[in-house]
Amino acid sequence: MNFSNVMFLGGGNWYDWVVFPLLIFLCRVCDVSLATLRSVLSSRGKKKIVPFIGFFEVLLWLVAVSQILRNLSNVPSYLAWASGYATGIYVGLWIEEKLAIGTQVIRIITPEDGQAMAEALRNEQYGVTILEGMGGRGPVQLLFTVVKRKEVAHVVEVVQRIHPGAFYSVEDCRTATHVRYSSGKRKRKLSLDLFKK
């Protein structure tokens, strides 16, 4: 494949300064986005889809680099290459964030009675484990729950509603057994509430 065979309007300068750099930019955005997505999914143990992403990633990279090597005198393509790389990283992370694949551990530390928070989370169908601990200012309670990434924001909302001063941290969880995810009842209820407003 040679980008010089692509039909375009205008003379050679239009192609050299606009069309060719734009094609290089788009190829780099796509292949780097796939590379970023592949790296993130690989770290999450998604073995089935990663090889397919890698195939298209390398294919696009080969197309882009072969065109650069055939047009070494085209300076704008160098800028397009670097810009596409930077943009591709951002786009890849944005896509991964929107997909919200995987599970995360939420650790909650509160000096107050954690039973109310635990009950609120359990009413939302989340599994919660409570431990007693000692903080710098006295006794605390530690609550642990494992949830889908898409539901982290809702859990944090519940935590802040029950105990606004509670400390919490969110961490990726590669694998987990016997995880009790929230059922669809809460999602349907939220949808109905939106229609009522």
C-alpha positions, 0 to 999 in steps of 0.5 A: 500500500502506498499513500501516494496512490491516494486520489486528492485535489490539488497539486503535489504540495497539497498532498505533501503538506496536508494529505500525507501527514494527515494519513500518517497522523490517523494511522499513528492515532489508531495504532497507538490507541490499540497499543495502549488498550492492549497494554491495559487489557493485558495487565487485567488478564484479558488474554482472549482479545489482546492478540487480536488487538496486537494484530491490527496494532502492528498492521497499522504501524507497518503501514505508517512506518513504511510510508515514512521510510518511502518519504524521508524528505517529507518533514511535516510527516515527522510532526504528524508521526509524533502528534499521532503518537501523543494523541493515540495515547490519550485516545487509548486511555479514554477508550479504556476508561469508557469501557471500564473493564475489570474489577476494583477493590475499595477500601474504606476507613472510618472512625465512626460506626461502619455498620451503617455503611456496610448495611447501606452497601449490602442493601445495594447488593455489594459484599462487604467485609469489616475489620477492626483497626487502630488509626493515629487518632484511635480505633477505626473500622476498615470496610472492603468491597470488590466491585465492577469498575463501572460501579465504583462511582456509585459505591463512593457516592454511598460512602460519602453520603453515609460518612462524608469524612471517611477515607477510601482508596480504590485499587485494581483487582486482577482476579477475585473469587466468589465476588458478589456484584450488584444486581440489576435491580438498582440500575432499573430503579435508577432508570425509573428515578430519572424518568420521574424527574 
